[in-house]
Amino acid sequence: QLEAAIVLGKQAKLTPSKQPIHHVVVSGMGGSGLGGVLVKQCVVDQLLVPMEISHNYTLPAYVNEHTLLIISSYSGDTEETLQAFQAGMQKQAKVICITSGGALKTLAKQYGIDFIRLPAGRPPRACLGYAVVQLLFVLRFYQLISWDFVTELQDAIHLLEQSQAALQVEAQQVAVRLQGKLPVIYTTAAYEAVALRLRQQLNENSKQLCWHHVIPALNHNEIVGWSMPHEHLAVLMLSSGAAHDRVQVQQRITQEIIQKHTSSVTTLQARGETSLIRSLYLIHLGDWISFYLAKENGVDPMEVAAIDRVKARLNAFS
């Protein structure tokens, strides 16, 4: 998917912005929105304008003709994102759409808006690679980033191909440890997007409730909750090995405290030379964990009937 997404990104036809870009907003829900969160995490050290991810029907009040508004909806029929598209048009933002079709593609053609068309026919959460890569290409086209992410993506592809068998073995082992417990995902703030992805995949694929939090913020509140035994919880610590020195110290201290109150603490160690590669490695591992946990739970990883029921009820109120 990453290989195909690079080809797609290089072929994308985008038009220049008539106004200087002062801010970037990505509007998207679920897996489409998660792509924006992950990209923001990876470009935070080089992006020279503010970037915000909106998971709502509305847009920030500051959105105007100096805003690059990226509307990301894999299906093209997400109602929150479609309303955000209309709001962006009214505010005269520079709008780019990333979609496989649906109403969003129709609107983009109607208004003459640039759009990147993704391959159709897949669950939205199974197309994260497409969403992330296209967002990076859009930011580079508008000269908001200069870094050569394509080289990093190619390195990530090579690493994942080499690691595939070992990743699956590790994922199966972790899934067995999680079965029958409530997963808690902890990582550093720089990798919160990865934790969020794993949480979403455990929700949708494994039909499993869980939560996540990040270091150092959790050590100012949630750590107090680890004051008594919690054997029903299974903690997953996502480790990049590249955090700020003090954050690494906090991570070790946090794990020592938690291990006194649950016997189920598993560290998932990232591999790779850069934040983007490490993130993709952990995401790939986490996706496999969610798949194998679905098998342990005896559920269909593809089925999302609860989401379909919510959408059906919403349509009834339209």
C-alpha positions in Angstrom: 0.0 0.0 0.0 2.8 2.4 0.8 4.4 1.7 -2.6 1.2 2.3 -4.4 0.6 5.5 -2.4 3.9 6.9 -3.4 3.1 6.5 -7.0 -0.3 8.0 -6.5 1.2 11.0 -4.6 3.7 11.7 -7.4 0.9 11.7 -10.0 -1.5 14.0 -8.0 -2.6 17.1 -9.9 -2.8 20.1 -7.6 -3.1 23.8 -8.2 -1.2 26.6 -6.4 -2.9 28.6 -3.7 -3.9 32.1 -4.7 -3.0 33.3 -1.1 -0.1 32.6 1.2 -0.9 29.7 3.5 -0.8 30.7 7.2 -2.4 27.5 8.7 -3.3 23.9 7.8 -6.5 22.1 8.9 -7.2 18.5 8.2 -10.8 17.4 8.6 -11.4 13.7 8.9 -13.0 11.1 11.1 -11.9 7.6 12.1 -9.0 6.2 10.0 -9.1 9.2 7.7 -8.7 11.6 10.6 -6.0 9.4 12.1 -3.8 10.0 9.1 -3.8 13.7 9.9 -2.9 13.1 13.5 0.0 10.9 12.4 1.3 13.3 9.8 1.1 16.2 12.3 3.2 14.1 14.8 5.9 13.5 12.1 6.1 17.1 10.8 5.8 19.0 14.0 9.5 19.8 14.1 9.7 21.3 10.6 6.2 22.7 9.7 6.4 26.5 9.9 2.7 27.1 10.1 0.2 25.8 12.7 -1.6 22.5 11.8 -4.8 21.3 13.4 -6.8 18.1 13.0 -10.6 18.6 13.2 -12.9 15.6 14.0 -16.1 17.5 13.8 -18.9 19.0 11.7 -17.4 22.5 12.1 -14.1 24.2 11.5 -12.0 26.6 13.7 -13.1 30.2 13.5 -9.7 31.3 12.1 -10.2 29.3 8.9 -10.1 31.7 5.9 -8.5 32.3 2.5 -5.1 31.7 4.0 -6.0 28.2 5.2 -5.0 25.0 3.5 -8.0 22.8 4.3 -7.5 19.1 3.6 -10.8 17.2 3.6 -10.0 13.5 4.1 -12.8 10.9 3.8 -12.0 7.6 2.4 -15.7 6.8 1.6 -16.5 10.3 0.6 -19.8 10.1 2.4 -18.8 10.9 6.0 -21.4 13.5 7.1 -19.2 15.4 9.5 -16.5 15.8 6.9 -19.0 16.8 4.2 -20.3 19.6 6.4 -16.7 20.7 7.1 -16.1 20.8 3.3 -19.1 23.2 2.9 -17.9 25.3 5.8 -14.5 25.6 4.2 -15.9 26.7 0.9 -17.9 29.4 2.6 -14.8 30.6 4.4 -12.9 30.6 1.0 -10.2 28.3 2.2 -7.8 26.5 -0.2 -9.5 23.1 -0.2 -8.0 19.8 -1.2 -10.0 16.5 -1.0 -8.6 13.0 -0.4 -11.2 10.4 -1.1 -12.1 7.2 -3.0 -15.4 8.7 -4.3 -18.9 9.2 -2.9 -20.5 12.6 -2.3 -17.1 14.3 -1.6 -15.8 13.4 -5.1 -19.0 14.7 -6.6 -18.8 18.0 -4.7 -15.1 18.4 -5.6 -15.9 18.1 -9.3 -18.9 20.4 -8.9 -16.9 23.2 -7.3 -13.7 22.5 -9.4 -11.8 21.6 -6.3 -8.5 19.6 -6.4 -8.9 16.0 -5.2 -6.7 12.9 -4.9 -8.7 9.8 -5.7 -7.8 6.7 -3.6 -8.5 3.1 -4.7 -12.0 2.2 -3.6 -13.6 -0.9 -2.1 -11.7 -1.3 1.2 -12.6 -0.6 4.8 -11.4 3.0 5.6 -9.2 1.8 8.5 -7.4 -0.5 6.0 -6.2 2.5 4.0 -4.2 4.5 6.5 -1.1 4.2 4.3 -2.8 5.9 1.4 -4.1 8.7 3.7 -0.7 9.4 5.4 1.3 9.5 2.1 -1.1 11.7 0.3 -1.1 14.2 3.2 2.6 14.4 3.1 2.6 15.0 -0.7 0.1 17.8 -0.3 2.2 19.5 2.4 5.3 19.3 0.2 3.5 20.5 -2.9 2.6 23.7 -1.0 6.2 24.0 0.2 5.2 23.6 3.9 7.7 20.8 4.4 11.0 20.2 2.6 12.0 16.9 4.0 12.4 14.0 1.6 9.9 11.7 3.2 9.8 9.4 0.1 13.2 8.0 1.1 12.0 7.3 4.6 8.8 5.6 3.2 11.0 3.4 1.0 13.1 2.5 4.1 10.0 1.7 6.0 8.7 -0.6 3.2 12.0 -2.5 3.2 12.0 -2.8 7.0 8.4 -4.1 7.1 9.0 -6.6 4.4 12.1 -7.9 6.2 10.3 -8.0 9.6 6.9 -9.4 8.5 7.3 -12.9 9.8 8.7 -11.8 13.2 6.0 -9.1 13.5 3.3 -11.7 13.1 4.8 -14.0 15.7 5.2 -11.2 18.2 1.6 -10.0 17.5 0.2 -13.5 18.1 2.0 -13.7 21.5 0.8 -10.3 22.6 -2.8 -11.1 21.5 -2.8 -14.1 23.8 -1.7 -11.9 26.7 -4.5 -9.4 26.0 -7.3 -11.9 25.7 -9.8 -11.5 28.5 -8.2 -8.3 29.8 -8.8 -4.6 29.3 -5.9 -3.2 27.3 -4.3 0.1 28.4 -1.9 1.7 25.9 0.9 4.0 27.1 3.6 5.8 25.1 5.4 9.1 24.9 3.5 12.2 23.6 5.5 12.1 20.4 3.9 8.8 19.5 0.3 9.4 20.6 -0.9 8.9 17.1 0.4 5.4 17.1 -1.3 4.7 20.4 -4.6 6.2 19.0 -4.3 3.9 16.0 -3.8 0.8 18.1 -6.8 1.8 20.3 -9.0 2.3 17.2 -7.9 -1.1 15.8 -8.6 -2.9 19.0 -12.0 -1.3 19.1 -13.0 -2.1 15.5 -11.1 -5.3 14.7 -11.0 -7.0 18.1 -14.3 -5.6 19.4 -12.4 -4.6 22.5 -12.7 -1.6 24.8 -9.4 0.0 25.8 -7.9 3.4 26.5 -4.6 5.2 26.0 -2.6 8.0 27.6 0.8 9.6 27.1 3.9 10.3 29.1 4.7 12.8 30.6 1.0 14.0 31.0 -0.2 10.8 32.6 2.3 11.3 35.4 0.4 14.4 36.5 -2.9 12.5 37.0 -3.5 9.0 35.8 -0.5 7.5 37.6 -2.4 8.0 40.9 -4.9 5.5 39.7 -2.2 2.8 39.9 -2.4 2.7 43.7 -4.1 -0.7 44.0 -4.1 -4.0 42.2 -5.5 -4.1 38.6 -5.0 -7.6 37.4 -7.9 -7.2 34.9 -5.8 -4.6 33.0 -3.1 -5.4 30.4 -0.7 -2.6 29.8 1.1 -2.1 26.4 4.1 0.2 26.6 5.0 1.6 23.1 8.7 2.5 23.2 10.5 4.4 20.5 13.9 4.6 22.2 14.3 8.1 20.9 12.4 10.3 23.4 13.8 13.3 25.4 16.1 12.0 28.1 13.8 13.1 30.9 10.8 11.5 29.1 12.7 8.2 28.9 13.4 8.4 32.7 9.7 9.1 33.3 8.8 6.1 31.1 11.0 3.8 33.2 9.6 5.1 36.5 6.0 4.8 35.2 6.6 1.2 34.2 8.1 0.3 37.6 5.0 1.7 39.4 2.6 -0.1 37.1 4.3 -3.4 37.4 3.6 -3.4 41.2 -0.2 -3.5 40.4 -0.6 -5.7 37.4 1.4 -8.7 36.2 0.5 -8.0 32.5 2.9 -5.3 31.2 4.3 -5.7 27.6 6.7 -3.4 25.9 6.4 -3.0 22.1 9.7 -1.8 20.8 9.9 0.3 17.7 12.5 -0.2 15.0 13.8 2.3 12.4 16.0 5.4 12.1 13.3 8.1 12.0 10.0 9.0 13.7 8.0 8.2 10.6 9.6 4.8 10.1 9.3 3.9 13.8 5.6 5.0 13.8 4.8 2.9 10.7 6.6 -0.1 12.3 4.6 0.1 15.5 1.3 0.7 13.6 2.0 -2.4 11.5 2.7 -4.5 14.6 -0.4 -3.1 16.3 -2.6 -3.9 13.3 -1.5 -7.5 13.5 -2.2 -7.6 17.2 -5.7 -6.4 16.6 -6.2 -9.1 14.0 -4.9 -11.9 16.2 -6.9 -10.6 19.2 -10.0 -10.8 17.1 -9.3 -14.5 16.5 -8.7 -15.0 20.3 -12.0 -13.2 21.0 -13.8 -15.3 18.4 -15.0 -12.2 16.4 -15.0 -11.1 12.8 -12.4 -8.3 12.4 -14.2 -6.9 9.4 -17.6 -6.4 11.0 -18.5 -3.0 12.3 -22.2 -3.3 12.8 -22.3 -0.8 15.7 -20.9 1.9 13.5 -23.5 1.0 10.8 -26.3 1.3 13.4 -25.2 4.8 14.5 -25.1 5.9 10.8 -28.6 4.4 10.2 -30.0 6.1 13.2 -28.5 9.4 12.1 -30.0 9.1 8.6 -33.4 8.5 10.2 -33.1 12.0 11.8 -32.0 13.7 8.6 
